[in-house]
Amino acid sequence: MRVTKGLVLTLACGALCSGQTSATDGIDAYRAGHYSVAREKLQSAVSANPSDASARGFLALTEAAQHDCPAALPGLQSTMESGPGADLMTMAGLALSQCQLQSGLTAEALETLDKLLKRFPQNADVLYSRANLHMRAFNDATFAMFQQTPSSYRVHQLSAEVFEVENRYPEAAAEYRKAIALNPKAVDLHYRLGRALLLESHGESNLEAAGLEFAAELAVNPEDAASEFQLGQIAQAQGKSAEARAHLQAALEWSPQFAEALVALGKLDALARRYAEAIGHLEQAVKLQPANENAHYALMMAYRDSGDMAKAKQEKATLDRLQKPPEGEFTDFLKKLGEKPPQ
């Protein structure tokens, strides 16, 4: 009886243990890049033990590595949804998105990566793959636009935006002008041209030219707070305080929570010694943007100049905290390298 029982156990273990060995060998072969061996071993493991989720997951990964996406897709999908383990789920999801891309399913690939990002928001591979896919989609859409609508004002606008990213502001301005010539009533084009001119230079001629563009933006977009703000900044640079105030007030009329406009108006009030008004604007600005160092500095100065030294000291302490270099493992690492921590 004992011999029979032992024989049954041996036979039972034979299939199970063989499956486990095949799974281990298959996973090792996959990790070593021997996909043909891995696929054979993992197929054997799954046949012996269909409930082995790890073997099924690595089999799907192996199929994907061999560019057999039709075979891999179901296994990758189920592994990404249910594991086992975060690492295997992530690997399956990334492989799934690549298979979807190869099948022309760009929207589905993006959805897959979005799901992964929700589960693993700090995974560098997921973040990289998602950024890469967005870049690819952007490039494809850009190519299609240049191919299919080469005379569109949007082509010149996009070219200008690319030049801006590259800090090539004269070229950007030229492209914005071409876009405006094709569609002079398009919203945002005059504003972007004005901004490009200011980024190129704050010389008097550029200030004048940019001011004309911001005014032209307001002609097609009358409640554009950003253009009013820029006109206020230009007027202030030109020493026209009353005009600057009017533009900043208009910006806040259209956008009451425009923190930078509040700061600029607060500074103007402080220069005019209207400290109560200045403090009111600046206190509102720091409530909207508690980490805005410029706002805290201006508020500290307004408190000081108004004679409220206690509140000025409080703002100084807040400013010191904001400007204090971060502490922690990364900062310690930089110190060991002799590098300065980020400011």
KEKE-3310 file (N, C-alpha, C; in steps of 0.2 Angstrom, whole numbers, plus 5000, padded with zeros to 4 digits):
npx = (5004:5010:5019:5012:5005:5016:5021:5010:5011:5024:5021:5012:5019:5028:5022:5019:5031:5039:5033:5035:5049:5051:5045:5054:5066:5062:5059:5072:5078:5071:5075:5088:5088:5086:5075:5068:5071:5065:5052:5048:5050:5041:5029:5028:5027:5015:5006:5007:5003:4991:4987:4997:5001:5013:5021:5012:5012:5026:5027:5019:5026:5038:5033:5029:5042:5047:5040:5028:5014:5000:4998:5003:4995:4983:4988:4997:4988:4980:4989:4994:4983:4981:4993:5005:5012:5020:5031:5030:5018:5020:5030:5022:5012:5020:5025:5013:5008:5018:5015:5002:5005:5012:5002:4995:4987:4986:4979:4974:4986:4991:4981:4983:4996:4992:4984:4994:5002:4994:4994:5007:5015:5028:5036:5050:5052:5039:5035:5044:5041:5028:5030:5038:5028:5019:5027:5030:5017:5014:5024:5020:5007:5011:5019:5009:5001:5010:5011:4998:4992:5000:5000:4993:4989:4992:5003:5013:5012:5015:5028:5034:5032:5041:5053:5053:5055:5068:5075:5076:5072:5070:5068:5056:5048:5046:5040:5028:5023:5020:5010:5000:4998:4991:4980:4974:4964:4965:4965:4977:4989:4994:4998:5007:5017:5021:5026:5037:5045:5048:5055:5066:5072:5073:5075:5071:5065:5060:5051:5042:5037:5032:5022:5013:5008:5002:4992:4985:4981:4972:4962:4956:4953:4946:4946:4958:4968:4981:4988:4984:4992:5005:5006:5005:5017:5026:5023:5027:5040:5044:5042:5029:5019:5005:4998:5003:4997:4983:4982:4986:4976:4965:4969:4967:4953:4948:4954:4953:4961:4974:4990:5003:4999:4993:5005:5013:5005:5004:5017:5018:5009:5016:5027:5022:5018:5006:5003:4993:4984:4994:4998:4986:4985:4996:4995:4984:4990:5000:4992:4986:4997:5007:5020:5027:5041:5044:5032:5032:5043:5041:5030:5035:5044:5034:5027:5038:5041:5029:5030:5027:5035:5034:5026:5034:5045:5040:5037:5049:5055:5047:5051:5064:5062:5057:5068:5077:5089:5084:5084:5090:5091:5096:5101:5112:5119:5123:5132:5142:5148:5153:5145:5133:5117:5101:5094)
npy = (4994:5006:5007:5009:5021:5029:5028:5034:5047:5051:5050:5060:5071:5071:5076:5089:5094:5093:5103:5114:5115:5117:5129:5138:5136:5141:5154:5159:5157:5166:5178:5178:5180:5170:5166:5157:5145:5148:5150:5137:5130:5137:5135:5121:5121:5129:5120:5109:5115:5124:5135:5142:5157:5165:5158:5159:5173:5176:5168:5175:5187:5182:5178:5190:5196:5189:5195:5190:5196:5194:5181:5184:5195:5192:5185:5195:5205:5200:5197:5210:5215:5207:5202:5189:5200:5216:5219:5210:5213:5226:5224:5216:5226:5236:5228:5225:5238:5240:5230:5234:5246:5241:5235:5246:5252:5265:5273:5264:5259:5270:5271:5260:5263:5274:5267:5259:5270:5275:5265:5263:5276:5281:5274:5273:5267:5266:5280:5285:5277:5282:5296:5295:5289:5299:5309:5303:5302:5316:5320:5312:5318:5331:5329:5324:5336:5345:5339:5338:5350:5361:5375:5381:5392:5387:5378:5387:5393:5382:5380:5391:5390:5379:5385:5394:5385:5382:5393:5402:5416:5427:5419:5413:5424:5428:5417:5418:5430:5426:5417:5426:5434:5425:5422:5434:5437:5427:5420:5422:5422:5435:5438:5428:5432:5445:5441:5433:5443:5450:5441:5440:5452:5466:5479:5496:5497:5484:5483:5493:5487:5474:5479:5484:5472:5466:5474:5472:5459:5461:5467:5457:5448:5454:5452:5447:5443:5441:5448:5461:5462:5460:5472:5481:5478:5482:5496:5500:5498:5508:5518:5523:5525:5527:5522:5509:5504:5505:5495:5484:5483:5481:5468:5461:5463:5454:5443:5438:5431:5431:5430:5435:5447:5453:5454:5463:5474:5477:5480:5492:5500:5500:5508:5520:5523:5519:5509:5501:5497:5491:5480:5473:5468:5460:5451:5444:5438:5429:5420:5414:5409:5401:5397:5407:5416:5429:5436:5435:5442:5455:5458:5457:5468:5478:5478:5481:5494:5500:5501:5490:5480:5468:5459:5460:5453:5440:5437:5437:5426:5416:5418:5414:5400:5396:5398:5390:5377:5360:5346:5330:5313:5314:5327:5325:5316:5324:5333:5324:5323:5335:5344:5358:5359:5359:5376)
npz = (5000:5004:4995:4983:4986:4986:4973:4966:4971:4966:4952:4951:4955:4945:4933:4938:4943:4932:4924:4932:4932:4918:4917:4925:4918:4905:4909:4912:4900:4893:4899:4896:4883:4873:4864:4856:4863:4875:4872:4868:4881:4889:4884:4886:4900:4902:4896:4905:4917:4917:4925:4929:4931:4930:4921:4910:4908:4905:4893:4884:4884:4878:4865:4860:4860:4849:4839:4837:4838:4836:4843:4855:4861:4869:4880:4885:4888:4899:4908:4911:4917:4928:4934:4939:4951:4952:4943:4933:4928:4923:4913:4904:4901:4894:4884:4878:4874:4864:4854:4851:4845:4834:4827:4822:4831:4838:4847:4856:4862:4868:4878:4885:4891:4899:4908:4914:4920:4929:4939:4941:4944:4946:4938:4928:4916:4911:4911:4902:4890:4888:4886:4874:4865:4864:4859:4846:4841:4840:4831:4820:4817:4814:4803:4794:4794:4788:4775:4770:4772:4767:4765:4775:4788:4801:4799:4798:4811:4819:4815:4820:4833:4836:4833:4843:4854:4852:4854:4844:4840:4831:4819:4823:4825:4811:4806:4813:4808:4795:4797:4802:4791:4783:4791:4798:4808:4817:4834:4846:4838:4836:4850:4852:4843:4848:4860:4856:4851:4862:4869:4861:4862:4874:4869:4864:4851:4850:4860:4857:4845:4849:4858:4849:4843:4854:4856:4844:4846:4856:4848:4841:4851:4863:4878:4882:4895:4896:4886:4890:4902:4897:4890:4900:4907:4897:4896:4909:4909:4900:4908:4910:4921:4924:4913:4913:4925:4921:4911:4919:4928:4919:4915:4927:4928:4918:4922:4937:4946:4942:4946:4943:4938:4949:4957:4950:4949:4963:4966:4958:4966:4978:4974:4972:4985:4990:5001:5007:4997:4989:4998:4999:4986:4985:4995:4991:4980:4985:4992:4981:4975:4984:4984:4977:4975:4971:4973:4987:4991:4986:4994:5007:5006:5005:5017:5025:5021:5024:5037:5045:5053:5060:5052:5040:5044:5046:5033:5028:5034:5028:5015:5016:5019:5007:4999:5004:5001:4996:5008:5011:5004:4991:4991:5000:4993:4982:4989:4992:4980:4978:4972:4970:4978:4971:4968)
capx = (5000:5014:5023:5007:5004:5022:5021:5005:5014:5029:5018:5008:5024:5031:5019:5019:5038:5041:5030:5039:5056:5051:5044:5060:5071:5059:5060:5079:5080:5069:5079:5095:5087:5085:5067:5065:5071:5060:5045:5046:5050:5036:5023:5027:5025:5008:5002:5007:5000:4988:4985:5004:5001:5019:5023:5008:5015:5032:5026:5016:5032:5042:5029:5030:5049:5048:5036:5021:5009:4993:4998:5005:4991:4978:4992:4999:4982:4978:4995:4994:4977:4980:4999:5007:5018:5021:5036:5028:5012:5023:5033:5017:5009:5024:5025:5006:5008:5022:5011:4997:5008:5014:4996:4992:4982:4990:4975:4974:4993:4991:4976:4987:5001:4989:4982:5000:5004:4990:4996:5014:5016:5035:5040:5053:5050:5032:5035:5048:5037:5022:5032:5040:5022:5016:5031:5029:5010:5015:5028:5016:5002:5015:5021:5003:4999:5014:5010:4991:4990:5006:4998:4989:4993:4994:5009:5018:5012:5019:5035:5036:5033:5047:5059:5054:5058:5075:5077:5078:5066:5069:5064:5049:5044:5045:5034:5021:5020:5017:5003:4995:4996:4986:4974:4975:4960:4966:4966:4983:4994:4998:5001:5013:5022:5023:5030:5043:5049:5051:5060:5072:5076:5069:5076:5065:5061:5056:5046:5036:5034:5028:5016:5008:5006:4998:4986:4982:4978:4966:4957:4953:4952:4946:4946:4964:4971:4989:4990:4984:4997:5011:5006:5006:5024:5030:5022:5031:5047:5044:5041:5022:5015:4998:4996:5004:4991:4977:4983:4986:4969:4961:4970:4963:4946:4946:4956:4955:4966:4981:4994:5008:4997:4993:5011:5015:5001:5006:5024:5017:5006:5021:5032:5018:5017:5000:5005:4987:4983:4999:4998:4980:4986:5001:4993:4980:4995:5003:4987:4985:5003:5011:5028:5029:5046:5043:5027:5033:5048:5037:5025:5040:5046:5028:5026:5044:5041:5023:5032:5024:5041:5033:5024:5040:5050:5036:5038:5057:5055:5043:5055:5070:5061:5056:5074:5082:5090:5081:5088:5088:5096:5099:5106:5118:5123:5127:5137:5148:5151:5155:5140:5128:5110:5097:5092)
capy = (5000:5012:5008:5011:5028:5033:5029:5039:5054:5052:5051:5066:5076:5071:5081:5096:5096:5095:5110:5120:5115:5120:5137:5141:5136:5145:5161:5160:5158:5173:5184:5178:5182:5164:5166:5151:5140:5150:5148:5129:5128:5140:5131:5115:5123:5130:5114:5105:5118:5130:5140:5145:5164:5168:5155:5162:5179:5176:5165:5180:5191:5178:5178:5197:5197:5186:5198:5186:5199:5190:5176:5187:5200:5190:5184:5201:5209:5197:5198:5217:5216:5203:5200:5191:5204:5222:5219:5206:5217:5232:5221:5214:5232:5239:5224:5226:5244:5240:5226:5238:5251:5238:5234:5252:5254:5270:5275:5258:5259:5276:5269:5255:5266:5278:5263:5258:5275:5276:5260:5264:5283:5283:5269:5277:5264:5268:5287:5285:5275:5286:5302:5293:5288:5306:5312:5300:5305:5323:5320:5310:5323:5337:5327:5324:5343:5348:5336:5339:5357:5365:5382:5383:5396:5383:5376:5393:5394:5377:5381:5397:5387:5375:5390:5397:5380:5382:5400:5406:5421:5430:5415:5412:5430:5428:5412:5421:5435:5423:5414:5431:5436:5420:5423:5440:5437:5421:5421:5420:5423:5442:5438:5425:5436:5450:5437:5431:5449:5452:5436:5441:5458:5471:5485:5500:5495:5478:5485:5496:5482:5470:5483:5484:5465:5464:5478:5469:5453:5463:5469:5451:5445:5460:5451:5443:5446:5440:5454:5467:5461:5462:5480:5484:5477:5487:5503:5501:5498:5514:5524:5526:5521:5527:5517:5502:5503:5504:5488:5478:5483:5477:5461:5458:5463:5449:5437:5441:5427:5432:5431:5439:5454:5456:5456:5469:5480:5478:5484:5499:5504:5501:5513:5526:5523:5517:5503:5497:5494:5486:5474:5469:5464:5455:5446:5440:5434:5424:5415:5411:5405:5401:5396:5412:5420:5436:5439:5435:5447:5461:5459:5459:5475:5483:5478:5485:5501:5503:5501:5484:5476:5461:5455:5460:5447:5434:5436:5435:5419:5412:5418:5410:5393:5394:5398:5385:5371:5354:5342:5323:5308:5317:5333:5322:5313:5330:5335:5320:5324:5342:5348:5362:5356:5364:5382)
capz = (5000:5005:4988:4978:4987:4984:4966:4964:4973:4961:4946:4951:4955:4938:4928:4941:4944:4926:4922:4936:4929:4912:4918:4927:4912:4900:4911:4912:4893:4890:4902:4892:4876:4869:4864:4854:4868:4880:4870:4869:4888:4893:4881:4889:4907:4902:4895:4911:4922:4914:4930:4931:4928:4928:4915:4904:4906:4901:4887:4880:4883:4873:4859:4858:4858:4843:4835:4835:4842:4837:4848:4862:4864:4874:4887:4888:4891:4905:4913:4913:4922:4935:4937:4946:4953:4948:4938:4927:4925:4920:4907:4900:4898:4890:4878:4875:4870:4858:4850:4848:4840:4827:4824:4820:4836:4843:4853:4861:4865:4873:4884:4889:4895:4904:4914:4918:4923:4935:4944:4943:4942:4947:4935:4923:4909:4909:4909:4895:4884:4887:4883:4867:4861:4863:4854:4840:4839:4838:4824:4814:4816:4811:4796:4790:4793:4783:4769:4768:4772:4767:4764:4781:4793:4806:4797:4800:4818:4822:4814:4824:4840:4836:4833:4850:4859:4850:4856:4838:4840:4824:4814:4826:4823:4804:4804:4815:4803:4789:4799:4803:4784:4780:4795:4803:4814:4822:4841:4849:4834:4838:4856:4852:4840:4853:4865:4853:4850:4869:4871:4857:4865:4877:4866:4863:4845:4851:4865:4853:4840:4853:4860:4843:4842:4860:4855:4839:4849:4859:4843:4839:4857:4868:4885:4883:4901:4895:4882:4894:4906:4893:4888:4907:4908:4892:4899:4915:4907:4897:4913:4909:4926:4924:4907:4915:4930:4918:4908:4924:4931:4914:4915:4933:4927:4914:4925:4944:4949:4938:4951:4941:4937:4955:4959:4946:4952:4970:4965:4956:4971:4983:4972:4973:4992:4992:5004:5009:4991:4987:5002:4997:4980:4986:5000:4987:4975:4989:4993:4975:4973:4990:4983:4972:4979:4969:4977:4995:4992:4986:5000:5013:5005:5006:5024:5028:5019:5027:5044:5049:5053:5062:5046:5036:5047:5044:5026:5027:5036:5023:5009:5018:5019:5000:4995:5007:4997:4999:5011:5010:5002:4985:4993:5003:4987:4978:4993:4992:4974:4978:4968:4974:4978:4967:4971)
cpx = (5004:5018:5018:5006:5010:5023:5016:5008:5020:5026:5015:5014:5028:5029:5020:5026:5041:5039:5034:5046:5056:5049:5050:5065:5068:5060:5067:5081:5077:5073:5086:5094:5087:5078:5064:5065:5066:5053:5043:5046:5043:5029:5022:5025:5018:5004:5002:5003:4997:4987:4992:5004:5008:5022:5019:5011:5021:5032:5023:5022:5037:5039:5030:5037:5051:5043:5030:5016:5002:4993:4999:4999:4986:4982:4994:4994:4980:4983:4995:4989:4978:4987:5001:5013:5018:5025:5033:5022:5015:5026:5028:5014:5013:5025:5018:5006:5012:5018:5006:4999:5009:5008:4992:4987:4985:4986:4974:4981:4993:4986:4980:4992:4998:4987:4989:5002:5000:4992:5003:5017:5023:5039:5043:5052:5043:5032:5039:5044:5031:5024:5034:5034:5019:5020:5030:5022:5011:5019:5024:5010:5005:5016:5015:5000:5003:5013:5003:4989:4996:5005:4994:4993:4995:5001:5015:5018:5016:5026:5038:5037:5039:5053:5059:5057:5066:5079:5079:5072:5065:5066:5057:5045:5042:5040:5028:5018:5017:5010:4998:4993:4991:4979:4974:4970:4960:4968:4973:4989:4998:5001:5007:5019:5025:5028:5037:5048:5052:5056:5067:5076:5071:5071:5070:5061:5057:5050:5040:5033:5029:5022:5011:5005:5001:4991:4982:4978:4971:4960:4953:4950:4952:4947:4952:4968:4979:4991:4990:4990:5004:5011:5007:5014:5028:5029:5026:5038:5049:5043:5034:5018:5008:4995:4997:4999:4985:4977:4982:4979:4964:4962:4967:4956:4944:4949:4958:4960:4973:4986:5000:5006:4996:4999:5014:5011:5003:5013:5023:5014:5011:5026:5028:5016:5010:5000:4999:4985:4988:4999:4992:4982:4991:4999:4988:4985:4998:4998:4986:4991:5008:5018:5031:5034:5045:5038:5028:5038:5045:5033:5030:5042:5040:5027:5032:5043:5034:5024:5029:5030:5040:5031:5030:5044:5046:5037:5045:5058:5052:5048:5061:5068:5060:5063:5079:5083:5087:5086:5086:5093:5100:5103:5112:5122:5127:5133:5143:5151:5154:5151:5135:5121:5106:5094:5084)
cpy = (5006:5013:5011:5019:5032:5034:5034:5046:5056:5053:5058:5072:5076:5076:5088:5098:5097:5101:5115:5121:5119:5128:5140:5141:5141:5153:5163:5161:5164:5179:5184:5179:5176:5163:5160:5145:5142:5148:5141:5127:5130:5137:5125:5116:5125:5124:5110:5108:5125:5136:5144:5152:5167:5165:5158:5169:5180:5172:5171:5185:5188:5179:5186:5199:5194:5189:5195:5189:5196:5185:5179:5191:5197:5189:5190:5205:5206:5197:5205:5218:5213:5200:5193:5195:5210:5222:5216:5210:5223:5230:5220:5220:5235:5235:5225:5232:5244:5236:5230:5243:5247:5236:5240:5255:5259:5272:5270:5258:5265:5274:5264:5258:5271:5273:5261:5264:5277:5271:5261:5271:5285:5278:5273:5274:5266:5275:5288:5283:5279:5293:5300:5292:5295:5310:5310:5302:5312:5323:5317:5315:5329:5335:5327:5331:5346:5345:5338:5346:5362:5373:5385:5387:5392:5380:5381:5394:5388:5377:5386:5394:5383:5379:5393:5392:5380:5388:5404:5411:5425:5426:5414:5418:5430:5423:5415:5426:5432:5420:5420:5434:5432:5421:5428:5440:5431:5423:5418:5421:5430:5442:5434:5428:5441:5447:5435:5437:5451:5447:5437:5447:5463:5478:5489:5498:5489:5479:5488:5491:5477:5473:5483:5477:5464:5468:5475:5463:5455:5465:5463:5447:5450:5458:5446:5446:5446:5446:5460:5467:5463:5469:5484:5484:5482:5494:5505:5502:5505:5520:5527:5522:5521:5522:5510:5500:5501:5497:5483:5478:5479:5470:5457:5458:5456:5442:5438:5437:5426:5434:5436:5447:5457:5458:5463:5475:5482:5482:5491:5503:5505:5507:5520:5527:5522:5510:5498:5494:5489:5480:5470:5465:5459:5450:5441:5435:5428:5418:5411:5406:5405:5400:5402:5417:5427:5439:5440:5441:5454:5463:5460:5466:5480:5483:5482:5492:5505:5504:5495:5479:5469:5456:5455:5454:5441:5432:5434:5428:5414:5412:5414:5402:5391:5394:5393:5379:5365:5350:5335:5319:5311:5323:5330:5319:5318:5332:5331:5321:5331:5346:5352:5359:5361:5370:5382)
cpz = (5000:4998:4983:4979:4985:4977:4963:4965:4968:4954:4946:4951:4948:4934:4931:4941:4937:4923:4926:4933:4922:4912:4920:4921:4907:4902:4910:4905:4890:4893:4898:4885:4871:4869:4861:4859:4874:4878:4871:4876:4891:4890:4885:4896:4907:4901:4901:4917:4920:4919:4932:4928:4926:4922:4909:4902:4903:4894:4882:4879:4877:4866:4856:4856:4851:4837:4832:4840:4842:4842:4855:4865:4869:4881:4890:4891:4898:4910:4916:4918:4928:4937:4935:4946:4949:4943:4932:4924:4921:4913:4902:4897:4893:4883:4874:4871:4864:4852:4847:4843:4833:4823:4821:4825:4841:4848:4858:4865:4870:4879:4888:4894:4900:4910:4918:4922:4930:4941:4946:4941:4943:4943:4929:4916:4907:4907:4903:4889:4883:4883:4875:4863:4859:4858:4847:4837:4836:4831:4819:4812:4812:4804:4792:4789:4787:4776:4766:4767:4772:4767:4770:4785:4799:4805:4800:4808:4821:4821:4818:4831:4841:4836:4840:4855:4858:4851:4850:4836:4834:4819:4816:4824:4816:4802:4807:4811:4797:4791:4799:4796:4781:4784:4800:4809:4819:4829:4843:4845:4836:4845:4856:4848:4844:4858:4862:4852:4857:4871:4867:4860:4869:4875:4865:4857:4846:4855:4861:4848:4844:4856:4855:4842:4848:4859:4849:4841:4852:4854:4841:4845:4863:4875:4886:4889:4900:4891:4886:4899:4903:4892:4895:4908:4903:4895:4905:4913:4903:4901:4913:4915:4926:4918:4910:4920:4926:4914:4913:4927:4926:4914:4921:4932:4923:4918:4933:4948:4946:4943:4949:4940:4944:4958:4956:4948:4959:4970:4963:4962:4977:4981:4973:4981:4994:4995:5005:5003:4989:4991:5001:4991:4981:4990:4996:4982:4979:4991:4987:4973:4979:4989:4978:4976:4977:4973:4984:4996:4991:4992:5006:5012:5007:5013:5027:5027:5022:5035:5048:5049:5056:5056:5041:5038:5045:5037:5024:5029:5031:5017:5010:5017:5011:4997:4998:5003:5000:5003:5010:5007:4995:4986:4996:4997:4983:4982:4993:4985:4973:4974:4973:4973:4974:4971:4971)
residu = (MET:ARG:VAL:THR:LYS:GLY:LEU:VAL:LEU:THR:LEU:ALA:CYS:GLY:ALA:LEU:CYS:SER:GLY:GLN:THR:SER:ALA:THR:ASP:GLY:ILE:ASP:ALA:TYR:ARG:ALA:GLY:HIS:TYR:SER:VAL:ALA:ARG:GLU:LYS:LEU:GLN:SER:ALA:VAL:SER:ALA:ASN:PRO:SER:ASP:ALA:SER:ALA:ARG:GLY:PHE:LEU:ALA:LEU:THR:GLU:ALA:ALA:GLN:HIS:ASP:CYS:PRO:ALA:ALA:LEU:PRO:GLY:LEU:GLN:SER:THR:MET:GLU:SER:GLY:PRO:GLY:ALA:ASP:LEU:MET:THR:MET:ALA:GLY:LEU:ALA:LEU:SER:GLN:CYS:GLN:LEU:GLN:SER:GLY:LEU:THR:ALA:GLU:ALA:LEU:GLU:THR:LEU:ASP:LYS:LEU:LEU:LYS:ARG:PHE:PRO:GLN:ASN:ALA:ASP:VAL:LEU:TYR:SER:ARG:ALA:ASN:LEU:HIS:MET:ARG:ALA:PHE:ASN:ASP:ALA:THR:PHE:ALA:MET:PHE:GLN:GLN:THR:PRO:SER:SER:TYR:ARG:VAL:HIS:GLN:LEU:SER:ALA:GLU:VAL:PHE:GLU:VAL:GLU:ASN:ARG:TYR:PRO:GLU:ALA:ALA:ALA:GLU:TYR:ARG:LYS:ALA:ILE:ALA:LEU:ASN:PRO:LYS:ALA:VAL:ASP:LEU:HIS:TYR:ARG:LEU:GLY:ARG:ALA:LEU:LEU:LEU:GLU:SER:HIS:GLY:GLU:SER:ASN:LEU:GLU:ALA:ALA:GLY:LEU:GLU:PHE:ALA:ALA:GLU:LEU:ALA:VAL:ASN:PRO:GLU:ASP:ALA:ALA:SER:GLU:PHE:GLN:LEU:GLY:GLN:ILE:ALA:GLN:ALA:GLN:GLY:LYS:SER:ALA:GLU:ALA:ARG:ALA:HIS:LEU:GLN:ALA:ALA:LEU:GLU:TRP:SER:PRO:GLN:PHE:ALA:GLU:ALA:LEU:VAL:ALA:LEU:GLY:LYS:LEU:ASP:ALA:LEU:ALA:ARG:ARG:TYR:ALA:GLU:ALA:ILE:GLY:HIS:LEU:GLU:GLN:ALA:VAL:LYS:LEU:GLN:PRO:ALA:ASN:GLU:ASN:ALA:HIS:TYR:ALA:LEU:MET:MET:ALA:TYR:ARG:ASP:SER:GLY:ASP:MET:ALA:LYS:ALA:LYS:GLN:GLU:LYS:ALA:THR:LEU:ASP:ARG:LEU:GLN:LYS:PRO:PRO:GLU:GLY:GLU:PHE:THR:ASP:PHE:LEU:LYS:LYS:LEU:GLY:GLU:LYS:PRO:PRO:GLN)
# end
